[in-house]
Every structure is written in C-alpha cells, then in structure tokens.
Amino acid sequence: MKKKYKKVIYIFSFIVLFSIIGGVVKYSLGYIDDNPDLYIPKTKNITI
C-alpha cells in the first residue's frame, strides 16, 4: 500500500509542478508579445 501512495503522490506533484512551470512560461511569452519594444532589440538598417 505504501508504494501505491508514494506513486500517487509523485504523479500528483509532477502534475502540479508541470502546471506551474507551464503557466509561468505561458505568462512570460504573453507578456513579451504584448511588450515587444522592451525585449526585442532594435537593429540599425544597413544600407549598401
């Protein structure tokens, strides 16, 4: 029985951690998309 509970706890903790990491990444990408001028460097136009 103890092994079964440990397995359930490990799976549950993995799902929670994966959800938190996924949420942070999704929020970060959305924030960068909303504010591109803060994160995407402006390049100078090169004329030949």
MDAnalysis code that builds the backbone (N, CA, C; Angstrom):
import MDAnalysis as mda
import numpy as np

u = mda.Universe.empty(144, n_residues=48, atom_resindex=np.repeat(np.arange(48), 3), trajectory=True)
u.add_TopologyAttr("name", ["N", "CA", "C"] * 48)
u.add_TopologyAttr("resid", np.arange(1, 49))
u.add_TopologyAttr("resname", ["MET", "LYS", "LYS", "LYS", "TYR", "LYS", "LYS", "VAL", "ILE", "TYR", "ILE", "PHE", "SER", "PHE", "ILE", "VAL", "LEU", "PHE", "SER", "ILE", "ILE", "GLY", "GLY", "VAL", "VAL", "LYS", "TYR", "SER", "LEU", "GLY", "TYR", "ILE", "ASP", "ASP", "ASN", "PRO", "ASP", "LEU", "TYR", "ILE", "PRO", "LYS", "THR", "LYS", "ASN", "ILE", "THR", "ILE"])
u.atoms.positions = np.array([
    [0.825, -1.210, 0.000],
    [0.000, 0.000, 0.000],
    [0.860, 1.261, 0.000],
    [1.992, 1.228, 0.727],
    [2.814, 2.426, 0.801],
    [3.369, 2.804, -0.571],
    [3.775, 1.816, -1.361],
    [4.304, 2.101, -2.692],
    [3.243, 2.739, -3.572],
    [2.016, 2.307, -3.410],
    [0.931, 2.863, -4.214],
    [0.696, 4.330, -3.860],
    [0.724, 4.653, -2.574],
    [0.543, 6.041, -2.148],
    [1.696, 6.920, -2.616],
    [2.936, 6.397, -2.522],
    [4.087, 7.164, -2.983],
    [3.968, 7.460, -4.467],
    [3.542, 6.479, -5.246],
    [3.400, 6.670, -6.691],
    [2.353, 7.742, -6.986],
    [1.240, 7.719, -6.275],
    [0.183, 8.713, -6.472],
    [0.691, 10.103, -6.098],
    [1.433, 10.196, -5.003],
    [1.963, 11.484, -4.576],
    [2.973, 12.012, -5.591],
    [3.841, 11.155, -6.118],
    [4.811, 11.581, -7.120],
    [4.119, 12.071, -8.391],
    [3.117, 11.351, -8.840],
    [2.394, 11.758, -10.048],
    [1.681, 13.082, -9.811],
    [1.040, 13.240, -8.674],
    [0.333, 14.481, -8.359],
    [1.301, 15.666, -8.275],
    [2.452, 15.463, -7.623],
    [3.423, 16.557, -7.503],
    [4.016, 16.903, -8.866],
    [4.231, 15.916, -9.723],
    [4.728, 16.182, -11.068],
    [3.723, 17.007, -11.857],
    [2.457, 16.678, -11.760],
    [1.421, 17.431, -12.471],
    [1.360, 18.862, -11.962],
    [1.444, 19.048, -10.661],
    [1.393, 20.397, -10.095],
    [2.601, 21.220, -10.551],
    [3.796, 20.653, -10.456],
    [4.999, 21.379, -10.873],
    [4.971, 21.697, -12.363],
    [4.532, 20.738, -13.168],
    [4.453, 20.963, -14.614],
    [3.447, 22.065, -14.933],
    [2.336, 22.102, -14.208],
    [1.333, 23.149, -14.424],
    [1.880, 24.521, -14.052],
    [2.605, 24.602, -12.944],
    [3.179, 25.884, -12.529],
    [4.197, 26.367, -13.554],
    [5.094, 25.488, -13.983],
    [6.113, 25.874, -14.959],
    [5.458, 26.272, -16.280],
    [4.473, 25.515, -16.720],
    [3.767, 25.851, -17.957],
    [3.058, 27.188, -17.860],
    [2.456, 27.484, -16.725],
    [1.777, 28.760, -16.536],
    [2.737, 29.928, -16.562],
    [3.896, 29.769, -15.937],
    [4.892, 30.838, -15.932],
    [5.405, 31.094, -17.348],
    [5.679, 30.034, -18.087],
    [6.169, 30.191, -19.458],
    [5.110, 30.846, -20.336],
    [3.867, 30.412, -20.184],
    [2.776, 30.981, -20.979],
    [2.593, 32.469, -20.652],
    [2.646, 32.817, -19.381],
    [2.521, 34.217, -18.973],
    [3.682, 35.046, -19.513],
    [4.895, 34.504, -19.417],
    [6.073, 35.230, -19.888],
    [6.001, 35.481, -21.390],
    [5.636, 34.466, -22.154],
    [5.538, 34.642, -23.603],
    [4.446, 35.645, -23.959],
    [3.341, 35.619, -23.251],
    [2.272, 36.586, -23.493],
    [2.716, 37.992, -23.162],
    [3.459, 38.156, -22.085],
    [3.947, 39.480, -21.698],
    [4.938, 40.013, -22.725],
    [5.815, 39.145, -23.218],
    [6.788, 39.561, -24.232],
    [6.070, 39.927, -25.529],
    [5.037, 39.184, -25.901],
    [4.270, 39.511, -27.104],
    [3.558, 40.850, -26.953],
    [3.100, 41.174, -25.766],
    [2.400, 42.445, -25.544],
    [3.348, 43.631, -25.489],
    [4.602, 43.406, -25.108],
    [5.593, 44.491, -24.981],
    [6.854, 44.160, -25.777],
    [6.764, 44.114, -27.087],
    [7.950, 43.706, -27.868],
    [9.076, 44.729, -27.832],
    [8.738, 46.009, -27.638],
    [9.786, 47.025, -27.656],
    [10.727, 46.923, -26.455],
    [10.294, 46.286, -25.395],
    [11.154, 46.140, -24.216],
    [12.152, 44.995, -24.359],
    [11.807, 43.971, -25.155],
    [12.614, 42.753, -25.178],
    [13.291, 42.475, -26.505],
    [12.751, 43.004, -27.605],
    [13.351, 42.743, -28.910],
    [14.238, 43.935, -29.255],
    [15.529, 43.702, -29.379],
    [16.425, 44.838, -29.654],
    [16.190, 45.407, -31.056],
    [16.303, 46.713, -31.131],
    [16.138, 47.371, -32.423],
    [17.479, 47.328, -33.155],
    [17.426, 46.916, -34.412],
    [18.648, 46.847, -35.214],
    [18.661, 48.039, -36.164],
    [19.849, 48.480, -36.443],
    [20.005, 49.594, -37.366],
    [19.877, 49.069, -38.791],
    [19.266, 49.853, -39.648],
    [19.150, 49.466, -41.056],
    [20.498, 49.615, -41.730],
    [20.920, 48.564, -42.384],
    [22.182, 48.577, -43.081],
    [21.895, 48.884, -44.549],
    [22.442, 49.957, -45.044],
    [22.253, 50.315, -46.456],
    [23.537, 50.050, -47.208],
    [23.374, 49.540, -48.379],
    [24.561, 49.203, -49.192],
    [24.779, 50.300, -50.215],
])
